[in-house]
Every structure is written in C-alpha cells, then in structure tokens.
Amino acid sequence: MSTPSSAPAIPRTAVVTALALVVGGLAVIFDSTIVSIALKTLATDLDVSVGTIQWVSTAYLLALGVTIPVVGWAQSRIGGKRLWMIALTVFLAASIACSLAWDAPSLIAFRVLQGVGGGLMMPLMATLAIQQVPRGASFGRLMALVSLPAALGPILGPTIGGVILNWLDWHWLFWVNVPFCAIGLLLAWKFVPHDEPSGRARLDLVGLLLASPGVVGVLYGMSRVSEPGGFGRLDVWLPALVGLVLLGLFAWRSSRRPATALIDVGLLRLRPVASSSAVLFLSGAALYGSMLLLPLFFQLLHGVDVLTAGLLMIPQGVGALLSRTLAGKLTDTIGARAVAIGGFVVMGLATIPFALADATTNLWWLMAVLLVRGLGTGAVMIPVMAVAYVGLEREQVPHASLITRLAQQLGGAFGTALLAVILQWAVGSSTSLGALADGFDVAFWWAVGFTVVAIGVCLTLPARPRQPADAPAGAAGAAGAAVKA
C-alpha cells in the first residue's frame, strides 16, 4: 500500500484547470461578500427600507439553494466544461444587469439570476479540478488552489466593498465582477479539458422538488433570524422546519435509489465524506458567523467607518494566503486530521482576544491577532475539503462536491443566524459601549465554541489518506482504505 509520500504527483493539467476555475470562482465569492456590507448604502440610494433591500442578499442566497442540487445532473447532461462556461456567462450577464439596475425590484431580480449562475459554479469548481487527478494522488496541494475563493471571499470581500463605496457608487460593486468573469471565460475555454456528457439523461424530478425547496426553506428561515423575535418568529422556525423535513425525505428517498438520485447521499456512509461534511458545516458556522461579528465590532465599538472596518480585516486575508501552501503540503504528508485540528486550534485561540476586548483595546493588537486568525482560517478548509474525495470514483465526485458545498452553505447560514441572535440577546435594548462590548464578548465566546466542537469532530477525519498504488482512485478497495484510515 502506498503512502502519501509515494503517491503520484498532481498533473500539470489539474493545476492549470484549478487556476482557470479559480478566476471565475473569485467573482462569485467576492460578489456575495461585497454586497453584504453595502445594504445600508443601497437602501439609501434606492430609497427603500433596509427590510426591502435585504432581499438583495436573501434572493441571491435562495437562488443558490435552488440551483446547487441540480449541478450533478446538469453536468452529466451537457458536460462539465460546457456547464461551467454557461454558468459563468449567466453570472457575467447578471452582474452587468445588476450594475444597470434602476430600482430595488430590478436589482433583486437580477441578483436571482446571479444566484443561479453562482449556484452552478461553486460545486462544479471542485468537481472539475478533482476529476483531473490520477489514481493514488493526494489532493492537498490542489485543494489549496480550489478552495482559495471560499477562504478569501469572506475576508477580502468586505475590504473591496468598503473601498468601492468610499470612492465610487454602488453600481461598481457589480462592475468589479466583469473582468473576473471575462478572464475566467477565456481561461476556461483554453485550459479546462473538454469532457463529454455521461449520458445520464433522466432528471430526478421528485428529488428536485424535495431538495431545492428544502434547502431554500432552511436558508430563508436562517436569513430572518436577525429580525426582532429571533428563532421564535413564525417566518424563521416554520420554513426552517419544513425545509428540514423535506431534506430528510430527500435523504431517505435518495438512499433507496442511489443510481438515479439527484444527489447520492449514500456517500455519507463513507467516513471521509461524512466527517468532512460535518467539519465543513462547523467551519462554515465559525467562518461566516465571525464575518458577521468582526466588521460590526470595529464599526460599533471603535466607531470606524465601513472603509476602515474593511481595511482592518486585511491582516486576516494575508494570514489566510500565507498558510495555504504549507497547509496543502502538510495535508499530503501528515494527513488531514492533524492539519485541520491545528488550524482550528489557531483559529479558536486567535478569536479569544476579541471575546476579551472592548472599545479601548488597541487596534494594532487586534490586527496582529487577525493575522494569526487568518493563518488558522486558511489552513482549515484545505484538509477538510481534500479528504472528502479520497477513494471516490470519477462519477461520485460531483455528488461529494454537492454534499460538502451544501454542508458549508447551511453551516454558514446557521452560524450567522445564531451569532446574530446571541449578539442581540446579549446587548438587549442598551446602546452603551459597555453593553455593546459585553454583547460582543458573549458572541465571540460562542464563535470560540464552534471551533472547539469542530476540533472534536476533526478527530473523526482519516489520520492519513491512503490509496492503493495499483488501483484507480475511486476503486472499491480505495474507498475501503479511505474509510479505515
């Protein structure tokens, strides 16, 4: 049996494919995080309430939820490269339309179209890159590239948005996507290998009618938690409950007919896929939940504007960039479990200073802490995403991408909603700096708690990914080895 050190090298084709896909993927991730800090500006400029303009983000999120479950089927029908370019073209056209929107309803409608394009692209990016990897290869270095947009988007997006809103108007929030999309289309056309459709023509319509509304129900419910009443609101718990029931029915039905299922949930019986999905749920909660807290912490407690809050977040992005290459190499050599645990430990320890901070805490100290936190954040996703594909056959890769993407998406929605409610509960009706500081302290301690739970779940990750050297990656024996590792 081979070890990671003797595994074949990642081919140049896979690396070039990943780089070409990352350019387009950056547009999707940056767009969602850039817009999140511009809602107040959009409400003012378009002369609507904050509740109305919130649908600019909510509609995009729900369109993602509707679209993601069909990616595997669509790829089998028209081929991965063709689907990627269609989705990127849709996102490009929608971005231009958003920049030309004349009122709030038109902007919301165009954001739905953006969500459709983005929902197709995000799971497909990992799938197309992983499918270029030969038998027995390790995925760590490749995932360091593929996961780059997901890691940097929540960190650098608010910074870019703050810069744009400081010197330009809101229309440029969407024009910034255009060069990413245009260059991404050119690179995809030239460098992403052409793949033929697999011929799986039938759409699991019943599965679609269960999965997409189920995901939408959960995401919609979580998006309403920040409103007064929190989890007790009817428009929070009812759609979330209905969504969970629909997803449960989908999982039960799909497990009984894996060959025709929209998403093969039977892959969750494999330890790497199951443990990776659980950790990605928690990492999504910790990462996106903290992305809600950190800009608000700087703006409300330290009185900085949107631009300054965005600039204060830059050290975290720098830290994430610095740790990625090393994390990829370590994943391939010592295994996913140790790297993921180390990343969460660093991430949790670097969140504690914010749980102890107040309005007088030195900003330079907090920026240094964010640099360290970024090191942990950048290291977490790579091993967790890489291990999900160990031992899978080529046709199973799209399903694993969908499962892990949905886990991270739902985790992010849950973490953001929970921390928003905790912050509101801790602050109460008081507007004093002391009450705000106490509220943020409680919320950040909960964020630390997410990382502690994630460390415990990381113990279920395979210690060292292994695949037989004499069998194709994804053969039954490889899957067995991955489960036992």
Buried (B, 14 or more C-beta within 10 A) or exposed (E): EBEBEEBBEBBEBBBBBBBBBBBBBBBBBBBBBBBBBBBEBBBEBBEBEEEBBBBBBBBBBBBBBBBBBBBBBBBBBBBBBBBBBBBBEBBBBBBBBBBEBEEBEBBBBBBBBBBBBBBBBBBBBBBBBBBBBBBBBBBBBBBBBBBBBBBBBBBBBBBBBBBBBEEEEBEBBBBBBBEBBBBBBEBBEEBBEEBEBBEBEEBBEBBBEBBBBBBBBBBBBBBBBBBEEBBEBEBBBEBBEBBBEBBEBBBEBBBEEBEEBBBBBBBBEBBBBBBBBBBBBBBBBBBBBBBBBBBBBBBBBBEBEBBBBBBBBBBBBBBBBBBBBBBBBBBBBBBBBBBBBBBBBBBBBBBBBBBEBBBEBEEEEBBBBBBBBBBBBBBBBBBBBBBBBBBBEBBBBBBBBBBBBBBBBBBBBBBBBBBBBBBBEBBEEEEEBEBBBBBBBBBBBBBBBBBEBBBEBBEBBBEBBBBBEEBBBBBEBBBEBBBEB
